[in-house]
């Protein structure tokens, strides 16, 4: 149902799977999928809660902090996103490390753009108070 974008049904099935066997060996992936569904539904609070739980329960599972970064990035919280991505880069995930490095670059680029806009606004608001070149 997830791939068919029937998110309501996908969430229902994921919830059932976790309720039936909360200790099964792939519960980390099931929870990651549930976080994806919440995010795609626009339920960022639910997705953040799920990802924080993943990070707490499975500290070696790089998808927890990676997804926290994705969600914070989508919310426009670029600084927080970069912090979560850095945890992936510093960890043991060879698979996710390159993706996290690219996302750190994107998050920092947004921060630089915001800083440039703020400086331009300052210069416009206070002419003559420009920074030395």
N, C-alpha and C positions, 0 to 999 in steps of 0.2 A: 504494500500500500504506500510505502514511503516513496518508492520510485514512480508510482502513478500519481503522486502528489495528493493522495487522499489522506491528508494529515490527521484528520479526526480519527479515522480507522487505524492508521499507523500508531497513533498515540495510545489508543485503546488496546491494541495488541501488545505494545511494549509494556504498558502498565500491567497487563495480565501476566506476561512472561516474568516480570520482576516479582509480582505478588505470589506466583506459583512456586518460584525457586529463587529467592533473593540471594542465595549463596552459590549459584551456578558459576562455572568457570569463566563465562563470558559476560558476566553482569556489567563489567566496566564498559564493554562495547554497547551493550543494551542501553545503559544509562547515557552514553555518548550520543546514541541515536535519538534517545528521548530529548536530550538537550537540543539536538538539531531540529527536531520537530517543533519544540517550543520556539526556537529562534525563527524558523520559517513562518510560524504563525504570528510572529511579532510579539510574542510573550517573552521579552528579554529578561524580565525578573525571574520567571520560571527557569529559563535557560541558564542564567547566572547561578541560581540556587543549585541546579543540577550539576553544573560544572564545578562549583565549589565543593559539593559533596564528593564528586569523582576525585578531585585533587586531594581531599582529606582521606578518603578510603583507599585510594590507589596512588600513592605518591610517585611511583615509578611509571605510571601511565601518562605519557606525554600529551595525550589528547586533552586531558583536563585543563592544564594551563594554556594549551594552544587554543582550545575553544573559548576559554575566558578572554583571550586576546581578540579572537574574532568578534565576539559579542561586544566587548568594549569598543573596538574599532568601529563597528556598525552603529554604535550609539554616539560616536564622535568623541569618545574618551581616549584620545590617541596616546597620551602619556601612560595611562593604565594599561592599554593594549601592549605598548612596547615593553612594559615591565613583565607581563605574562609571557610574551614571546621570548624575552631574554631567558626566562626559566627553562624554556624548551631548548634554546641554544646551549645553555650551560649543562643541560642534562645528558642522558645517554641515548637519546633517540636519533640515530643516524638518518632515519627516514624523514622525520619532521624538521630536523635542523635547517636544511636549506629553505624550506617554506617559511619557517619562523624568521630567518635572516631577512628574507625579502619583505615580510610583513613589518619587521622592525624598521626597515628603510622607509616603507610607505607611511608608517605612523609618524616617524620623525620628520618626513617631508611635510606632512600635514601640519605638524607643530611649527615648522619653519615658515610655512605659508601663513599661519595664523599670526606668528610673531611679525612677519613682514607687513601684514595688513594692519596690525596694531600700531606699528611704527609709522606707517603711512598716515594713519588716522591722527596720530599724535602730531606729526609734522603739519597736517592740514589744519588741525585745531589750534595749534600754537606755532604759527609761522615765525621763523627766526630762531626757533629753539631746535634747530636741526643738529644732528650728531656730526661731528667732524668726519670728513671723508677719509 
